[in-house]
């Protein structure tokens, strides 16, 4: 007898660090590029075509005492293999509903911060490494860097008894499709991004709105111009407590400035951001980034991805290198040749110059994020 696990089931196990053994039956290159990971997750890769004639040859590679999850791209192959393993005598066998496509699209909501003025939720997209946020106050909500799964934010706002009135994108995303435009159309909310990012649809340019207030409380959402990852990257400083840093600053590194083909030029902007704009912020400011690379290392004890700015400064060698030339040289030297999959088409969609069906959007987003330069000390 086999069972079915949802992406949420898997996310819960990963978050709670429960033991899980995964047999991934996708092809080797897909597995090496991107797979389900976690502190207590073990996995092996045996392509489906090697198992069509039987599973007897792999039984000795699967621990009998652990929960076994069979994973494929869409579901069908994993269900077939799971059935074969159950027939061979294994008892704790499950398959992933919707395959890795469903894993790529699951968002896990976590409460990040709450006081008498506001609540802040983080949405972890574990299969992609993307993070988005909702700030709720006085019956209104602001959404930061929304994914295309707009129902998640609509449902959360409804649960909070709030209306989404403001939406912001920290930059023009290269690895996933923004839900900002669609969410604004559905809610009537004001949608903000930098005009310099080149979007061709209607929005409120952050160049003209460097402070956003809403609800009964002044949230003082300050758009701090922080170029480096893209020319129009911004961070959002909320109530002098929380820095929503987009892809400029991560728990484990800095945003990569090479996606535009101007690594040296944008690295200088990144240096100015780190040493001029962020240097003035207090060490106890909580940094909430737009991505993470390694969940186990970047998630904190409270269950969300984030850290105090002082902790990030101490751990990141690039933030402790005062010499601008050395900083730029190091960033350029470590600029990656591997870009986010399909990033040019994703940027074109986010800019509004191209459209894509829901199926095409799903295909474009499959795979890991590659937006960070990791320079933390081991």
C-alpha positions in Angstrom: 0.0 0.0 0.0 1.5 3.3 -1.0 0.5 6.8 0.2 0.6 10.2 -1.4 2.5 13.2 0.0 1.8 16.7 -0.9 4.5 19.4 -1.3 3.2 20.9 1.9 3.7 17.6 3.7 7.3 17.5 2.5 7.8 21.2 3.4 6.6 20.4 7.0 9.0 17.5 7.3 11.9 19.6 6.0 11.1 22.5 8.3 10.7 20.3 11.4 13.9 18.4 10.4 12.2 15.0 10.3 14.0 12.1 8.6 13.0 11.5 5.0 14.7 9.3 2.4 14.0 10.2 -1.2 14.4 8.1 -4.3 14.5 10.6 -7.2 13.8 9.0 -10.5 14.4 12.0 -12.8 17.4 12.0 -15.1 20.8 12.6 -13.6 21.3 16.1 -14.9 18.0 17.3 -13.5 18.8 15.7 -10.1 22.2 17.3 -10.0 20.9 20.7 -10.9 18.0 20.8 -8.4 16.5 18.5 -5.8 14.7 18.4 -2.5 17.1 19.1 0.3 17.0 19.4 4.1 19.1 18.7 7.2 17.4 15.3 7.7 16.8 14.5 4.0 18.8 11.9 2.3 18.4 11.2 -1.4 19.6 8.9 -4.2 19.1 9.3 -7.9 18.2 6.3 -10.1 16.6 7.3 -13.3 13.1 5.9 -14.1 14.3 4.1 -17.2 16.7 2.0 -15.1 13.7 0.8 -13.0 11.1 -0.1 -15.7 12.1 -3.7 -15.6 12.1 -4.0 -11.9 13.2 -2.5 -8.6 15.0 -5.5 -7.0 18.4 -4.1 -7.8 17.8 -1.0 -5.7 16.3 -2.5 -2.6 19.6 -2.7 -0.8 20.1 1.1 -1.3 16.9 2.0 0.6 16.9 2.0 4.4 13.9 0.0 5.7 13.4 2.1 8.8 12.9 5.5 7.1 9.9 7.0 5.4 10.6 6.7 1.6 9.4 9.3 -0.9 9.6 8.6 -4.6 9.9 11.8 -6.7 9.8 12.5 -10.4 9.1 15.6 -12.6 5.3 15.4 -12.7 4.1 12.4 -10.6 3.3 9.5 -13.0 6.7 7.8 -13.0 7.2 8.1 -9.2 3.7 6.6 -8.6 4.7 3.6 -10.8 8.0 3.1 -9.0 6.4 3.5 -5.6 3.9 0.7 -6.4 6.7 -1.6 -7.5 8.6 -0.9 -4.2 5.5 -1.6 -2.2 5.0 -4.9 -4.0 8.6 -5.8 -3.3 7.9 -5.6 0.4 8.7 -2.0 1.5 6.1 -0.6 3.9 6.6 3.2 4.2 6.4 4.2 0.6 5.0 7.4 -0.7 5.1 9.4 -3.9 5.0 13.2 -4.4 1.8 14.6 -5.6 2.4 16.7 -8.7 6.1 15.8 -8.7 8.8 18.4 -8.6 6.6 20.9 -10.3 4.4 21.0 -7.2 7.5 21.3 -5.0 8.6 24.3 -7.1 5.3 26.1 -6.5 4.6 25.5 -2.8 4.7 28.5 -0.5 5.1 28.1 3.2 3.8 30.9 5.4 5.8 31.8 8.6 5.2 34.6 11.1 8.3 36.8 11.1 7.4 39.7 13.4 4.5 41.1 15.3 4.0 44.1 17.6 1.1 46.4 18.4 1.4 48.1 15.0 1.9 45.4 12.5 2.3 41.7 11.6 4.9 40.4 9.1 4.6 37.1 7.3 7.3 35.5 5.2 6.4 33.1 2.3 9.1 30.5 1.7 9.1 28.9 -1.7 11.2 26.0 -0.7 11.5 24.5 -4.1 12.8 27.7 -5.6 14.6 29.5 -2.8 12.4 32.6 -3.3 10.9 34.7 -0.5 8.0 37.1 -0.4 6.3 39.0 2.4 3.1 40.5 3.7 3.0 43.4 6.1 -0.4 43.7 7.8 -1.6 46.7 9.8 -4.9 48.4 10.5 -7.0 46.3 8.1 -4.6 46.9 5.2 -1.8 44.8 3.8 1.4 45.4 1.8 2.9 42.6 -0.3 6.6 42.6 -1.1 8.0 40.7 -4.1 4.9 38.5 -4.7 5.2 35.3 -6.6 2.7 34.5 -9.4 0.6 32.4 -6.9 -1.6 35.3 -6.0 -4.2 33.2 -4.2 -1.8 32.7 -1.4 -1.7 36.4 -0.6 -5.4 36.9 -1.2 -6.2 34.1 1.2 -3.8 35.3 3.8 -5.2 38.8 3.7 -8.7 37.5 4.0 -7.7 35.4 7.0 -6.2 38.6 8.6 -9.3 40.6 7.8 -7.2 42.9 5.7 -7.3 44.4 2.2 -4.2 44.4 0.0 -3.6 48.1 -0.7 0.1 48.2 -1.6 2.4 46.0 -3.6 6.1 46.5 -4.2 8.7 44.7 -6.2 12.3 45.3 -5.1 13.6 44.8 -8.6 12.9 43.2 -12.0 13.2 39.5 -11.1 15.3 37.2 -13.3 14.5 33.8 -11.9 10.8 33.8 -11.3 7.7 35.6 -12.6 6.3 38.4 -10.5 2.7 38.3 -9.4 2.7 42.0 -8.7 0.9 43.2 -11.8 -1.7 40.5 -11.6 -2.3 41.0 -7.8 -2.7 44.7 -8.4 -5.3 44.2 -11.1 -7.2 41.7 -8.8 -7.2 44.0 -5.7 -6.9 47.5 -7.0 -3.8 48.0 -4.9 -1.1 50.5 -5.8 1.8 48.7 -7.4 5.3 50.2 -7.0 8.6 49.4 -8.7 11.6 51.4 -10.0 11.0 53.1 -13.3 14.6 52.5 -14.2 13.8 48.7 -14.4 12.1 49.4 -17.7 8.6 47.9 -17.2 6.2 49.1 -19.9 2.9 48.7 -18.0 1.3 51.1 -15.5 2.7 51.3 -12.0 3.8 53.9 -9.5 7.6 54.6 -9.8 9.5 54.4 -6.6 11.6 57.3 -7.8 8.6 59.4 -7.0 7.4 57.5 -3.8 10.3 57.1 -1.4 8.0 56.6 1.5 4.7 54.6 1.7 2.3 55.1 4.5 -0.9 53.1 5.0 -3.5 52.1 7.6 -4.0 53.7 11.0 -0.3 53.4 11.7 2.6 55.0 9.9 4.6 52.0 8.8 7.2 54.3 7.3 8.1 51.9 4.5 11.2 53.7 3.1 12.5 52.7 -0.3 16.3 52.7 0.1 17.8 52.9 -3.4 20.3 50.0 -3.3 21.6 49.2 -6.8 23.9 46.4 -7.4 21.9 43.3 -8.3 20.1 45.3 -11.0 20.4 49.1 -11.6 17.0 49.7 -10.0 17.2 47.3 -7.1 15.7 48.8 -3.9 15.4 47.6 -0.3 12.5 48.5 2.0 13.2 49.8 5.5 10.1 49.4 7.7 9.7 51.2 11.0 13.5 51.3 11.5 13.2 47.6 12.4 13.0 45.5 9.3 15.1 45.7 6.1 13.4 43.9 3.2 16.6 43.6 1.2 15.3 42.0 -2.0 18.3 40.5 -3.9 20.8 43.1 -2.6 21.7 41.4 0.7 21.2 37.9 1.8 21.7 36.0 5.1 24.6 34.2 3.4 25.9 36.7 0.8 25.3 39.6 -1.6 23.2 39.8 -4.7 25.2 39.0 -7.9 25.8 42.0 -10.0 26.7 40.2 -13.2 23.3 39.3 -14.7 23.3 42.5 -16.8 26.7 41.9 -18.3 28.2 44.8 -16.4 29.8 43.0 -13.4 32.5 45.6 -12.7 30.2 48.6 -13.1 27.4 47.2 -11.0 29.8 45.8 -8.4 30.8 49.4 -7.7 27.2 50.3 -7.1 26.9 47.3 -4.8 30.0 48.5 -2.8 28.4 52.0 -2.4 25.2 50.4 -1.2 26.9 48.2 1.4 29.4 50.8 2.7 27.3 54.0 2.4 23.6 53.1 2.8 23.6 49.9 4.9 26.5 51.0 7.0 24.4 53.6 8.8 21.8 51.0 9.9 21.9 49.5 13.4 23.2 46.0 14.0 19.9 44.9 15.4 17.9 45.6 12.2 16.4 42.4 11.0 17.3 41.6 7.4 14.6 39.8 5.4 16.0 38.9 1.9 14.3 38.0 -1.4 16.1 34.6 -1.7 18.1 32.0 0.1 20.5 29.4 -1.2 20.8 26.9 1.7 17.7 26.7 3.9 19.4 24.7 6.7 22.1 27.4 7.1 20.0 30.5 6.5 16.7 29.7 8.4 16.9 30.8 12.0 15.5 29.3 15.2 12.2 31.1 14.7 11.7 29.2 11.4 12.1 32.0 8.9 15.0 33.1 6.7 16.5 36.3 8.2 19.2 37.5 10.5 20.3 40.7 12.3 22.3 43.0 10.1 25.2 42.9 12.6 25.4 39.1 12.4 25.5 39.2 8.6 28.1 41.9 8.6 30.4 39.9 10.9 30.1 36.8 8.8 30.4 38.3 5.3 34.0 39.1 4.3 32.8 41.3 1.5 31.1 43.6 4.0 34.3 43.9 6.0 36.6 44.8 3.0 36.9 48.6 3.1 38.9 48.9 -0.1 36.6 49.5 -3.1 39.0 48.1 -5.7 39.5 44.9 -3.8 35.7 44.5 -3.3 35.1 45.0 -7.0 37.9 42.7 -8.1 36.7 39.9 -5.8 33.1 40.2 -6.9 34.1 40.2 -10.6 36.4 37.2 -10.1 33.6 35.2 -8.5 30.9 36.3 -11.0 29.2 33.2 -12.1 29.0 31.9 -15.7 25.8 30.0 -14.8 22.7 32.3 -15.1 19.2 31.6 -13.9 17.5 29.3 -16.4 15.4 31.2 -19.0 16.3 34.5 -17.3 16.0 36.7 -20.4 12.5 35.4 -21.1 11.4 35.8 -17.5 12.7 39.4 -17.4 10.8 40.2 -20.6 7.6 38.8 -19.1 8.2 40.8 -15.8 8.9 43.9 -17.9 5.6 43.4 -19.7 7.0 43.1 -23.2 6.2 39.4 -23.5 3.3 37.2 -22.3 3.3 33.5 -21.4 0.6 31.0 -20.7 0.3 29.5 -17.2 1.9 26.3 -18.5 4.8 28.2 -20.0 5.4 30.2 -16.8 5.5 26.9 -14.9 8.2 25.6 -17.3 10.2 28.7 -17.2 10.5 28.6 -13.4 11.6 25.0 -12.9 15.0 24.8 -11.2 17.0 26.5 -8.5 17.6 30.2 -8.0 21.0 31.6 -8.9 20.8 35.2 -7.7 23.4 35.2 -4.9 27.1 35.6 -4.4 27.9 33.6 -1.3 31.0 34.9 0.5 30.3 33.9 4.1 33.0 32.3 6.3 32.6 28.5 6.6 
